[in-house]
């Protein structure tokens, strides 16, 4: 998606893309990070922050999941935090009856000087999720799903912890910058898939946003041997691929790297 500052417009786009993807056979859909709002000023996220279980974005996710009969990973939703002037970047998952079944609060915040001209400080407006009790997996119709968000992709220890918890698929809703995405996006996604022998579903923001940020896009699904199964190279859209859990189990049995770990 190329989300902007207007929540209603973003939800309308998300609804269209979800409907198209479900019509193509999708049973589990992943929306990008910040799918509901990419404000002109990052601090404006406070105005869109929702309490748990309430608000238009959570209502949208619940209603669309039930109406379309699809499991939805709701990218990230800005939700109220313990700190008054910040939000939590929360990844929510709803089952095909519209029931919320899991929540992951983004743990790693993007406080990075990409270059002399380009820098980001998510900690100025986002409160990080806790470390303890924040490694989240959930059983879905296509396998056990581990929840991560964007900058988490650079921390393989989180993905290994999710692997130990049984993850067969990773969701990676993201808003990677064009600069870092061009350099690292695909190689990191494929690395997380290969080293954990798991599927990776990476839904990304794309293009120029109201705050001037340019995101890389290139949403893709990666198989457990690192193969790209489908992708959206340019613009808004959707990608779809099958998850073969039986084949995944055979791969892990033939090449049991996960059982060979010494550390």
Secondary structure, 3 states (H helix, E strand, C coil): CCCCCCHHHHHHHHHHHHHHHHHCCCCEEECCCCCCCCCCCHHHHHHHCECCCCCHHHHHHHHHHHHHCCEEECCCEEEECCCCCCEEEEEEEECCCCCEEEEEECCCCCEEECCCCCEEEHHHCECCCCCCCCCCEEEECCEEEEEEEHHHHHCHHHHHHHHHCCCCEEEEEECCEHHHHHHHHHHHHHHHHHHHCCEEEECECEEECCCCCEEECCEEEECCCCCEEEEECCCCCCCCCCCCHHHHHHHHHHCCHHHHCCC
